Amino acid sequence: MKILWNNKIVDESEVKIDTEDRGYQFGDGIYEVIRIYDGLLYMEEEHLERFWRCAEKIRLTLPFTKEEFSQRLHQFAEEVGIKNGRLYFQVTHGTSKPRFHAFPEPQKVMPVLTADIQETSRPLEKLSKGIKGGFVPDKRWLHCDIKSISLLGNILALNEAQENGYDDAILVRDGFVTEASSSNLWMVKDGVIYTHPDGELILPGITKIKVRELAKDLGIELVEEPFTKERLADADECFKTSSVAEVMPIISIDGKNIGDGTPGTITKQLQAAYIEAIEKSVKKM
């Protein structure tokens, strides 16, 4: 497999990460995942904007401009040649010695970039039938707006949900639903869509940006406010969104059906509109 390693495209076996790399030692880094459709890096601009915003929040000075990095990603995607898949990239604060918790001075370290592209297909069966969720306490930190490589809290929540027979975790903090283990969460009640507002308790999703636009285009009311697990249990529809999951129906939570236990009407409308938006973007290439 080919890897983008700093400014070089190399075989995976050639990549060497120092054991003192702060990503390895402290989880001190950020990442992004861009979905590729027919060679298009979908919503690339929005992903890079979030990447730069997260870098600023962890005091990480990126050693390239957005334009330079975009060119590097496109060159990498072209060389790998995968037309449908996911592009993963991350940057850490690099290696600093001796090891210490405080951020190193920018001029004394070089951030380390790695990226890979994996061929993946759309989860069509799950998108059609929906998945099962389970409530799990949200025990993560209070900087969920940073797309950090420190994902242990998310992993523990997902693992707990799957141990109980569910596909994903529905995270609850102080009685209010925040998001799924790696996706934004939405519910529909009486024709209105609800989702948690952006802030430090959730990741501001890229697919969420698109769903906002699509809901407006479809004339569907959207309210961004926290809602309780009890309100969600009584919802007509529920779905989650991410670049990988797209608009994914959640048909039951803790074994109780949401609505009639099948993907709802508004969820299906958004699914269709989302794919149409992708197809239009591909045609503009």
MARMI-13220 format. One record per residue (C-alpha): residue in three letters; x, y negated, z. Coordinates in steps of 0.2 Angstrom, whole numbers, plus 5000, padded with zeros to 4 digits. Example, Ala and Ser with C-alpha at 12.3 -4.5 7.8 and 13.67 -1.06 7.14 Angstrom:
Ala506250225039
Ser506850055036
END
This chain:
Met500050005000
Lys500649834996
Ile500749705010
Leu500949515009
Trp502349485022
Asn502749295024
Asn503149245006
Lys503549414999
Ile502449554992
Val503249714998
Asp502849905001
Glu502049935018
Ser503650035023
Glu504749875021
Val503749775034
Lys504649755050
Ile503949665065
Asp505049615080
Thr504549695096
Glu504649525104
Asp503349455091
Arg502049355101
Gly500649445092
Tyr501249615098
Gln501649555115
Phe500249435119
Gly498949445105
Asp499449275101
Gly498849255084
Ile497349225072
Tyr496549325058
Glu495349315044
Val494349435033
Ile493849385015
Arg492649495005
Ile493149514987
Tyr491749544974
Asp492249574956
Gly493949494959
Leu493149334968
Leu493749294985
Tyr492049244991
Met491849085001
Glu493749075002
Glu493748885005
Glu492648905021
His493749055027
Leu495348945025
Glu494548795034
Arg494148905049
Phe495848985049
Trp496648815050
Arg495448755063
Cys495848905074
Ala497748885071
Glu497548705078
Lys496648775093
Ile498048885098
Arg499348755094
Leu500048855079
Thr500848755065
Leu500648845049
Pro502148845038
Phe501148815022
Thr499748705015
Lys498048775011
Glu498348754993
Glu500048844994
Phe499248985005
Ser497749004993
Gln498949024978
Arg499949154988
Leu498349254992
His497749244974
Gln499449304968
Phe499349444980
Ala497649494975
Glu498049494957
Glu499649604960
Val498649734971
Gly497249734958
Ile495849784969
Lys494249704962
Asn493049754976
Gly493649764994
Arg494149655009
Leu495749545011
Tyr496349545029
Phe497749415034
Gln498449365051
Val499749245057
Thr500549255074
His501649135084
Gly503149235079
Thr504649295089
Ser505249195104
Lys506649255116
Pro506649265130
Arg504849315132
Phe503749195141
His501949155141
Ala501948965137
Phe501848925118
Pro503648905110
Glu504148745103
Pro503648745085
Gln505348705078
Lys506148855087
Val505048995080
Met504349045063
Pro502549105062
Val502349285055
Leu501049315041
Thr500449485036
Ala499049525024
Asp498349675015
Ile496949715004
Gln495849875005
Glu494649944993
Thr492849955001
Ser491149974994
Arg489649885001
Pro488649975015
Leu487150005004
Glu486250135014
Lys486450045030
Leu485849885021
Ser484349975015
Lys483850075031
Gly484549965045
Ile485550005060
Lys485350035079
Gly485949915092
Gly486149925111
Phe486249785124
Val488049775132
Pro488649635144
Asp489649505135
Lys491249515146
Arg492349425133
Trp493349265136
Leu492649085134
His493549055117
Cys492549165106
Asp492549025093
Ile494349065090
Lys494549215078
Ser495949285088
Ile496849455086
Ser496549485104
Leu494949585101
Leu494949705116
Gly493349635123
Asn492449665107
Ile493149835105
Leu492649885123
Ala490849825119
Leu490749915103
Asn491450075110
Glu490150065125
Ala488750045112
Gln489350195101
Glu489550305117
Asn487750275120
Gly487250325102
Tyr487050145095
Asp487850075079
Asp488349915087
Ala488349815103
Ile487149665106
Leu488049555118
Val487149475132
Arg487949335144
Asp486949265158
Gly485349345151
Phe485549265134
Val486049355118
Thr487649285110
Glu488149395095
Ala488549575090
Ser490249645093
Ser490949565077
Ser489549485069
Asn488249335071
Leu486549395077
Trp484849335072
Met483049365076
Val481449325068
Lys479849285077
Asp478249225068
Gly479149175052
Val480449075061
Ile482349125062
Tyr483349105078
Thr485149115081
His486349065095
Pro487148895091
Asp488948875087
Gly490148845102
Glu491448925113
Leu490249085116
Ile490249145098
Leu491249145082
Pro490549015069
Gly490249135055
Ile490649105037
Thr489149215032
Lys488149115044
Ile488548955034
Lys487749035019
Val486249105028
Arg485848925034
Glu485948865016
Leu484849015010
Ala483548995023
Lys483348805018
Asp483248855000
Leu481848985004
Gly480948865015
Ile481148965030
Glu481248875047
Leu482848905056
Val483148865075
Glu484848875083
Glu484548895101
Pro485049035114
Phe483649165116
Thr483549295130
Lys483649485128
Glu481749495132
Arg481349385117
Leu482449485106
Ala481649645111
Asp479949565107
Ala480549495090
Asp479749545073
Glu481449565065
Cys483249565069
Phe484849565059
Lys486749525060
Thr487849435047
Ser489749445043
Ser490749455028
Val490949635029
Ala489149675035
Glu488249545024
Val486449535030
Met486249695040
Pro484549735047
Ile484449795065
Ile482949905067
Ser483049955085
Ile483849895101
Asp484050015116
Gly482950145108
Lys481450025106
Asn480949975088
Ile481149795082
Gly479449765073
Asp478949925064
Gly480649995065
Thr481149955047
Pro482049805039
Gly480849655039
Thr480249545025
Ile481249385029
Thr482849495031
Lys482549575014
Gln482249395007
Leu483949345014
Gln484849505008
Ala484249474990
Ala484649284991
Tyr486349324997
Ile486749444983
Glu486049324971
Ala487249184978
Ile488749304976
Glu488249344958
Lys488149164953
Ser489849134961
Val490649274951
Lys489949214935
Lys490749044938
Met492449114939
END
